[in-house]
Amino acid sequence: MRPVSDNRPPNFVDWDNRPAIIGAGGAYAMLEPNSPWVRVSAVDVGNNANVLDEHEWRDQFKEEYGELDPPLELANTRSNVQWHWRDGKK
């Protein structure tokens, strides 16, 4: 099954004081400053995050996280790959 692009932009959110985005392809967050963007639980982000407009989102996190470059294409592309909460754990 090929991924299907969704032309709706992702939502920019404040997820527990961390920058995150959520879209048709899932949710991605930067868990701490200078860390990579990682896929996180879309259910958790969707239920617990505050939606911001992009400008407000960038301003809110700029001091601590710097200039943000979120994976917008990944958040907008549906996939049949399931998220597993243990994927990032060692």
FENVENQUI-V792978 format. One record per residue. N is the residue number from 0. RES is the residue in one small letter. PHI is phi in whole degrees, 0 to 359 (999 if undefined). D_FIRST is the distance of its C-alpha to the first C-alpha in Angstrom with 2 decimals. Layout:
n=(N;N)
res=(RES;RES)
phi=(PHI;PHI)
d_first=(D_FIRST;D_FIRST)
This chain:
n=(0;1;2;3;4;5;6;7;8;9;10;11;12;13;14;15;16;17;18;19;20;21;22;23;24;25;26;27;28;29;30;31;32;33;34;35;36;37;38;39;40;41;42;43;44;45;46;47;48;49;50;51;52;53;54;55;56;57;58;59;60;61;62;63;64;65;66;67;68;69;70;71;72;73;74;75;76;77;78;79;80;81;82;83;84;85;86;87;88;89)
res=(m;r;p;v;s;d;n;r;p;p;n;f;v;d;w;d;n;r;p;a;i;i;g;a;g;g;a;y;a;m;l;e;p;n;s;p;w;v;r;v;s;a;v;d;v;g;n;n;a;n;v;l;d;e;h;e;w;r;d;q;f;k;e;e;y;g;e;l;d;p;p;l;e;l;a;n;t;r;s;n;v;q;w;h;w;r;d;g;k;k)
phi=(999;278;298;248;286;248;276;282;289;289;273;265;225;260;250;52;66;231;288;211;229;218;210;299;267;122;241;226;219;258;284;204;304;61;251;286;287;232;285;230;294;295;295;296;298;299;272;238;264;259;283;235;283;302;298;298;299;296;297;298;258;300;298;274;254;77;290;263;230;290;281;300;296;295;291;259;248;295;215;269;282;277;272;235;297;271;305;270;271;262)
d_first=(0.00;3.80;6.58;8.95;12.56;15.21;18.62;20.68;22.38;22.17;25.27;27.73;29.27;32.06;30.72;33.77;35.42;32.46;30.41;26.86;24.21;21.76;19.06;15.76;14.15;16.91;20.46;22.12;25.81;28.58;30.39;33.59;35.14;34.14;31.11;27.51;25.01;23.06;20.34;22.24;22.00;21.00;22.98;26.03;25.88;25.37;28.31;30.66;30.31;32.42;30.80;32.71;32.65;31.52;35.11;36.45;33.66;34.43;38.17;37.94;36.32;37.86;40.95;39.30;35.88;36.82;34.72;31.18;28.11;25.18;21.53;20.95;17.79;16.07;17.51;16.19;12.49;10.40;8.43;7.66;10.43;13.59;16.91;19.72;23.25;24.50;22.18;24.90;27.81;29.86)
